[in-house]
Each structure stands twice: as structure tokens, then as C-alpha cells.
Amino acid sequence: MRGRMARWMSTTAMSIVALACASACGVPDSFRTISDRGASIRNLFDILLIISALVFLLVAVLLVYMLIRFRERPGAAEPSQTEGSRTLEIAWTVAPVLLLTGVFVITARTLIHVHAAPAGDPVRIEVVGHQWWWEFRYPDLGIVTANELHVPVGESLHFDITGADVIHSFWVPRFGWKMDAIPGKTNEMVLTVDRAGTYDGACTEYCGAEHAWMRIRVVAEPRDVFDVWVRGQQQPAGPAQGAAADGQRVFLGNTCQNCHAIRGTPANGAVGPDLTHFGSRATIGAGVVPNTPDNLRDWIRHAGAVKPGVLMPPFNLSDSDLQALVTYLESLR
Ligand code: CUA
């Protein structure tokens, strides 16, 4: 019994340390939100936590007091038996009703705030969850990219979130909340990012073998920096030169273009990520490995070995073709 108690206590202590560390050591979490509406969810959480803690304390203190005050003592007479007390009955009915009404009101106010229409003219971003990567489209800007999302700081963002195959969930913890990406349905999320920075996210609805490798990277930057990124992304791929031109021939001469698009070339597949600016992305396979020529070579040769279950088939290219293809793709910046 004592062993079990000790184990329980040490597990609890470790959980508390882990939670405290997750908060303090910079692990991305919903408790350090960087969005306006995330902040109101955070406030609601804080208020509910305080209310719950006070109720818990009240009950725990009363319980412990009763246990000690009215415990059985040798020789003591049976305590007086009371039954029914109108005052008490009314008190413990009315108090929770008032408390829960208050909780309902502040929760409803938060919900209304979080789901309100965006102010002004928001930056519209379509989010499509795929097995196992994220497609980000900016319909008003003519940009299609994957897994990496750039947004301007301090401006209203309007996300239209859906799924291409199964249910995924779009979760950037520091936005403050998450939203399911459901095929055939569009969920909306509106928020303003308050602080520049790079924020990680992930899929948070189990969606198959590589659910764990559907990472999201959000780069929030000042408007002028964002505009530079937008102008870069709007450009089609320029004419390939030298070794890159050989690589482009390999790309267009194989089945790559059945699945991938590169604007500025005849390749316009829509099954896999748009590769027009592939070289500007930090990772391959939605976060599974850094985007380096060596990793890209392994990826093209046998993506399934890097990310088991991935839909991209292995490619049996000659060493020189593979090298040219890697040079070409990395040149797409
Ligand atoms: Cu997509 Cu889990």
C-alpha cells in the first residue's frame, strides 16, 4: 500500500514538474498565446481555473474539518442526527446556479468574441489538410505553398480550413485554439497575430500512419517583410540554367509532374505540394527532415524510407539525373 502511494506521489510530482517545464522552457503551448482571440480564450481559462480552485478548496477544507471535528472517539456519544435544513438546501442550490450562470455568461461572451467576423479586410488563407502535409493557399494573392505559412503581424487573418481526404486538425498552439479540417466542410478561424516570430504547429486529429509528421511552421513578420515574401512567392519559377536545366528536364520527363506543380513550367499536378518555391522551405515532408540536398536525394530515391506511408513512390533515377533534379529543386527559391 505504502509503495503504491509513493509511486502515485512521485508520478504526480513528475507530472507537475513536466507541466511547469513545458511552460517555462519554451515548449510551444496554448498558455502563451500570441493572438488576440487566443488571449480571450486564455483569460477564460484563467477565470475558470480560479473559480474551480476556490470551489475545490472550499469543499476540501470543509471535508477535512468534518472528518477531524466529527471523527469517532472512544467513549463519545453518538452526535446529534439532523435531517433537512431549508436554509442549507436553498444555499447549496442557489450558489451553484449563480456560479454556473456566471460561467455560462463569460463563456458565451468569449465564444462570441472568438467567432466574430473579422474587422476590415483580412488576409484570406485557405488551409487544406492532406495525408500528410498542409496546403496553404492565399486566394487573393495568387500564392500556393505547403507546410510553411507566412502572415503579417497585427493584421486580421481569416483561415478557411478543410480536409482533402480524412479529418485533420489545424493546430498552432500559440494561436490559442485549434480547428478541425474536415473534407466537404469549411471551418473558419479569425485572428490577429500580435508578435513577430516563428511558431510551430501540428496536426492534432489522428489521420493515419504519418499523423505525427504533419508539422506547420508559421512565420509572422512585419508587413514590409511579408510583402517581400509575397512578391517572391507570386513569381513563377524562372528559366532553369546549367545543371538546374538538366534537372528540370528530369522533372518534366518523369512522373513528377503528375502530382506536383511548378508554376512557369508545364507541371501542374495537384496531388502533392506545389514546388514552385520548394527551395525556400525549411523542411521536406512536412517537417520530417531539414531541406538539404542530401535529404532531398534520399527523399526522391525512396520517400517511404524517410516517411513510411507517404504517398510519393520511390524513383529509380541514375546518379547524374538524381543530382541534376536535386540541384533544380533546390534552385527553386
Ligand atoms: Cu493530419 Cu493527423
Boltz pocket constraint, residues with backbone or C-beta under 6 A from the ligand:
constraints:
  - pocket:
      binder: B
      contacts: [[A, 129], [A, 130], [A, 132], [A, 167], [A, 168], [A, 169], [A, 203], [A, 204], [A, 205], [A, 206], [A, 207], [A, 208], [A, 210], [A, 211], [A, 212], [A, 214]]
      max_distance: 6.0
